[in-house]
Amino acid sequence: MSTPKQNYLYIFDREIMRFPATVIIGSKTVKINAYDESGIDRVEIYVDGVLQTTLEENYSWVWKGFGRHNLRAIAYDNNGLNATDSISAYLI
């Protein structure tokens, strides 16, 4: 995941500064950098273990909510292998 980053404050989708925890005020565009020589089949986005969306192009998604949540992105290549990245954040 290129954004959001661990231990940063975001206000209305803008990175403000380093912070003791990841805090998002308003919504945040989640951006995933996924690359594999065989190509990327899809990227799945989960919030608290529940699938939110499956992306096949333009690996970005707008995260909205309230409270403390865990975000996980899983990228699958064309060979069936995958890589995972996750972050916990407070959304206000």
C-alpha positions as CSV (number, residue, x, y, z in Angstrom):
1,M,0.0,0.0,0.0
2,S,1.5,3.4,-0.9
3,T,-1.2,5.2,1.1
4,P,-2.3,5.5,3.9
5,K,1.0,5.1,5.7
6,Q,1.4,3.8,9.2
7,N,1.6,6.5,11.9
8,Y,0.4,9.5,9.9
9,L,-2.5,11.9,10.3
10,Y,-4.7,12.5,7.3
11,I,-7.4,15.2,7.0
12,F,-9.8,15.0,4.1
13,D,-7.5,12.8,2.0
14,R,-4.4,14.9,2.6
15,E,-1.3,13.6,4.5
16,I,-0.6,16.1,7.3
17,M,2.2,14.8,9.4
18,R,3.7,11.8,11.3
19,F,1.5,10.9,14.3
20,P,1.5,8.3,17.1
21,A,-1.2,6.3,15.3
22,T,-2.8,6.3,11.9
23,V,-5.7,8.7,12.1
24,I,-8.0,9.5,9.2
25,I,-10.4,12.5,9.4
26,G,-12.9,12.2,6.6
27,S,-12.4,9.7,3.8
28,K,-9.0,8.5,2.5
29,T,-8.1,7.2,-1.0
30,V,-6.3,3.9,-0.5
31,K,-3.7,3.4,-3.2
32,I,-2.0,0.1,-3.8
33,N,1.1,-0.4,-5.9
34,A,0.9,-3.9,-7.3
35,Y,3.3,-5.3,-9.9
36,D,4.4,-8.7,-11.0
37,E,6.2,-9.8,-14.2
38,S,3.3,-12.2,-15.0
39,G,0.8,-9.3,-14.5
40,I,-1.7,-8.6,-11.7
41,D,-5.1,-10.4,-11.9
42,R,-6.8,-8.5,-9.1
43,V,-6.5,-6.7,-5.8
44,E,-9.0,-7.4,-3.0
45,I,-9.6,-4.9,-0.3
46,Y,-10.9,-6.1,3.2
47,V,-12.0,-4.0,6.2
48,D,-12.1,-6.0,9.4
49,G,-11.9,-9.2,7.5
50,V,-14.9,-8.4,5.2
51,L,-14.3,-8.1,1.5
52,Q,-15.2,-4.5,0.4
53,T,-14.2,-4.5,-3.3
54,T,-12.2,-6.3,-5.9
55,L,-10.1,-4.1,-8.2
56,E,-8.9,-5.2,-11.6
57,E,-7.4,-1.8,-12.7
58,N,-6.5,1.5,-11.1
59,Y,-5.7,0.0,-7.7
60,S,-7.3,2.7,-5.6
61,W,-10.4,2.8,-3.4
62,V,-12.0,5.4,-1.1
63,W,-12.1,4.3,2.5
64,K,-14.9,5.8,4.7
65,G,-16.1,4.8,8.1
66,F,-15.9,5.6,11.8
67,G,-13.9,3.9,14.6
68,R,-10.8,1.7,14.7
69,H,-10.5,-0.6,11.7
70,N,-8.0,-2.9,10.0
71,L,-7.5,-2.6,6.3
72,R,-5.9,-5.4,4.3
73,A,-5.1,-5.5,0.6
74,I,-4.3,-8.7,-1.2
75,A,-2.8,-8.6,-4.7
76,Y,-3.0,-11.8,-6.9
77,D,-0.8,-12.2,-9.8
78,N,-1.7,-14.1,-13.0
79,N,0.0,-17.3,-11.6
80,G,-2.2,-17.4,-8.6
81,L,0.4,-16.2,-6.1
82,N,-0.5,-13.3,-3.7
83,A,1.0,-10.7,-1.5
84,T,-0.7,-9.0,1.4
85,D,-0.3,-5.6,3.1
86,S,-2.3,-4.2,6.0
87,I,-2.8,-1.2,8.3
88,S,-4.8,-0.3,11.3
89,A,-6.3,3.1,11.5
90,Y,-8.8,5.3,13.4
91,L,-11.4,6.9,11.1
92,I,-13.2,9.9,12.3
